[in-house]
Amino acid sequence: MKILVICGTGTVGSQVVANLLKRNADVRVMTSSAEKVQTLPAGTEGVVGNLKDKASLVNVFKGIERAFLLTPVSQTETEEGLNAVQAAKSGGVKRIVYMSVHRLEDIPDAPHFAGKIPIEKAIKESGIPYTIIRPNSFYQNDYWLKDPIMQYGIYPQPIGNVGVHRVDVRDIAEGAVNALLNDGHAGKTYSLVGPDLITGESGAKIFGKYLGKEVVYAGDDLDKWAEQAKMMLPEWMVNDFRVMFKHFQTKGFMATPEHRAETEWILGRKPRSFETFVSEATTAWKQEAKAGVTATATS
Ligand SMILES: NC(=O)c1ccc[n+]([C@@H]2O[C@H](COP(=O)([O-])OP(=O)(O)OC[C@H]3O[C@@H](n4cnc5c(N)ncnc54)[C@H](OP(=O)(O)O)[C@@H]3O)[C@@H](O)[C@H]2O)c1
């Protein structure tokens, strides 16, 4: 049984691939980059395909029984998702797992939320047995904040202080793989959330605890955040994320008891805590810093 992982080189996709390989699955990984095919994990079959190009997807889905789909944040996200659903249907796929986003309908002004609504609808109407997983904000987004946290003791993740039930990407991947491999998840939509309500202040405190120094929340000023973010991200994406952060700051992004139960059901266990993630991330960062110092000292 061949399983296709779309966007299998990204943050979640690479974890889905790793998890499938651990479970001895027969995996095909789609990437839009011909060079990346050469660097895929051993034991996978690589295939080049582009979600923007319908014709390229015909070959990608040939012989595929089950598929994991996520759609990259892009200005054509909906169209790309619909291309994949159409190709899955034409290719005779028998099970599809789509990664959407938690509380999808709550932030309709953010394009990367609204853009997924038609994709979920197309999947439900495709006739393919489906599972939709809806993760909250990833813990792993904080990897991008290593320098401000380590160098300046500042935590610039503008999530506000109402609270967000963030989740570990490894749990998202495991949930996705359970839905791909195990029966009983067809027609279901699961929220994937973490166990703790994280705020800007509590996030900073937890990083401080594991680094043994003061780490301060950078605050809710989204103009200031956008100014910095525009140095790394295109303007349309910064505007999209800004709408989401404003919602987080004013209303939070919380799980209901049902959402938490869905997470534990698809995982078969409790999800990882934010503290576990921070402990692992900061240990790795400290080791990297030490290796850097040693290298400089011995060079
Ligand atoms: N970050 C969060 O907190 C969060 C929370 C909930 C939901 N989400 C959702 O998660 C999704 C993003 O997942 P992610 O963070 O794992 O993505 P990611 O790390 O940005 O990876 C996306 C992958 O898509 C591939 N790609 C880009 N354009 C492509 C195209 N035109 N055709 C085919 N492949 C293409 C790229 O791989 P190649 O270069 O190899 O092609 C890239 O590695 C979004 O839908 C986002 O809304 C994010």
The ligand as an SDF file (V2000), in Angstrom:
LIG
                    3D

 48 52  0  0  0  0  0  0  0  0999 V2000
    2.4500   27.2720   11.8550 N   0  0  0  0  0  0  0  0  0  0  0  0
    1.3740   27.0440   12.5770 C   0  0  0  0  0  0  0  0  0  0  0  0
    1.3170   27.3230   13.7760 O   0  0  0  0  0  0  0  0  0  0  0  0
    0.1710   26.3770   11.9430 C   0  0  0  0  0  0  0  0  0  0  0  0
   -0.8920   25.9830   12.7530 C   0  0  0  0  0  0  0  0  0  0  0  0
   -1.9890   25.3280   12.1600 C   0  0  0  0  0  0  0  0  0  0  0  0
   -2.0010   25.0990   10.7850 C   0  0  0  0  0  0  0  0  0  0  0  0
   -0.9380   25.5150   10.0310 N   0  0  0  0  0  0  0  0  0  0  0  0
   -0.9760   25.2530    8.5780 C   0  0  0  0  0  0  0  0  0  0  0  0
    0.1260   24.4370    8.2520 O   0  0  0  0  0  0  0  0  0  0  0  0
    0.3740   24.5530    6.8460 C   0  0  0  0  0  0  0  0  0  0  0  0
    1.8530   24.7030    6.6410 C   0  0  0  0  0  0  0  0  0  0  0  0
    2.4660   23.5200    7.1110 O   0  0  0  0  0  0  0  0  0  0  0  0
    4.0410   23.4820    7.3640 P   0  0  0  0  0  0  0  0  0  0  0  0
    4.3930   24.5400    8.3570 O   0  0  0  0  0  0  0  0  0  0  0  0
    4.4410   22.0830    7.6020 O   0  0  0  0  0  0  0  0  0  0  0  0
    4.5640   23.9760    5.9520 O   0  0  0  0  0  0  0  0  0  0  0  0
    6.0290   24.3770    5.5290 P   0  0  0  0  0  0  0  0  0  0  0  0
    7.0400   23.9770    6.5380 O   0  0  0  0  0  0  0  0  0  0  0  0
    5.9510   25.8030    5.0920 O   0  0  0  0  0  0  0  0  0  0  0  0
    6.2550   23.4240    4.2930 O   0  0  0  0  0  0  0  0  0  0  0  0
    5.4710   23.4990    3.1730 C   0  0  0  0  0  0  0  0  0  0  0  0
    6.1480   22.7010    2.0940 C   0  0  0  0  0  0  0  0  0  0  0  0
    5.3650   22.8490    0.9230 O   0  0  0  0  0  0  0  0  0  0  0  0
    6.1730   22.6580   -0.1910 C   0  0  0  0  0  0  0  0  0  0  0  0
    5.6320   23.5220   -1.2500 N   0  0  0  0  0  0  0  0  0  0  0  0
    5.6390   24.8670   -1.3000 C   0  0  0  0  0  0  0  0  0  0  0  0
    5.0100   25.2930   -2.4100 N   0  0  0  0  0  0  0  0  0  0  0  0
    4.6250   24.1730   -3.0660 C   0  0  0  0  0  0  0  0  0  0  0  0
    3.9280   23.9490   -4.2730 C   0  0  0  0  0  0  0  0  0  0  0  0
    3.5180   24.9580   -5.0500 N   0  0  0  0  0  0  0  0  0  0  0  0
    3.6800   22.6640   -4.6470 N   0  0  0  0  0  0  0  0  0  0  0  0
    4.1080   21.6370   -3.8800 C   0  0  0  0  0  0  0  0  0  0  0  0
    4.7660   21.7870   -2.7390 N   0  0  0  0  0  0  0  0  0  0  0  0
    5.0160   23.0460   -2.3340 C   0  0  0  0  0  0  0  0  0  0  0  0
    7.5930   23.0410    0.2140 C   0  0  0  0  0  0  0  0  0  0  0  0
    8.4190   21.9360   -0.0250 O   0  0  0  0  0  0  0  0  0  0  0  0
    9.3040   21.7720   -1.3650 P   0  0  0  0  0  0  0  0  0  0  0  0
   10.2010   22.9910   -1.4380 O   0  0  0  0  0  0  0  0  0  0  0  0
   10.0280   20.5100   -1.1090 O   0  0  0  0  0  0  0  0  0  0  0  0
    8.3250   21.6860   -2.4840 O   0  0  0  0  0  0  0  0  0  0  0  0
    7.5230   23.2190    1.7220 C   0  0  0  0  0  0  0  0  0  0  0  0
    8.5010   22.4600    2.3920 O   0  0  0  0  0  0  0  0  0  0  0  0
   -0.4240   25.7780    6.3920 C   0  0  0  0  0  0  0  0  0  0  0  0
   -1.5770   25.3370    5.7500 O   0  0  0  0  0  0  0  0  0  0  0  0
   -0.7510   26.4690    7.7020 C   0  0  0  0  0  0  0  0  0  0  0  0
   -1.9030   27.2790    7.6230 O   0  0  0  0  0  0  0  0  0  0  0  0
    0.1480   26.1350   10.5760 C   0  0  0  0  0  0  0  0  0  0  0  0
  1  2  1  0
  2  3  2  0
  2  4  1  0
  4  5  1  0
  4 48  2  0
  5  6  2  0
  6  7  1  0
  7  8  2  0
  8  9  1  0
  8 48  1  0
  9 10  1  0
  9 46  1  0
 10 11  1  0
 11 12  1  0
 11 44  1  0
 12 13  1  0
 13 14  1  0
 14 15  2  0
 14 16  1  0
 14 17  1  0
 17 18  1  0
 18 19  2  0
 18 20  1  0
 18 21  1  0
 21 22  1  0
 22 23  1  0
 23 24  1  0
 23 42  1  0
 24 25  1  0
 25 26  1  0
 25 36  1  0
 26 27  1  0
 26 35  1  0
 27 28  2  0
 28 29  1  0
 29 30  1  0
 29 35  2  0
 30 31  1  0
 30 32  2  0
 32 33  1  0
 33 34  2  0
 34 35  1  0
 36 37  1  0
 36 42  1  0
 37 38  1  0
 38 39  2  0
 38 40  1  0
 38 41  1  0
 42 43  1  0
 44 45  1  0
 44 46  1  0
 46 47  1  0
M  CHG  2   8   1  16  -1
M  END
$$$$
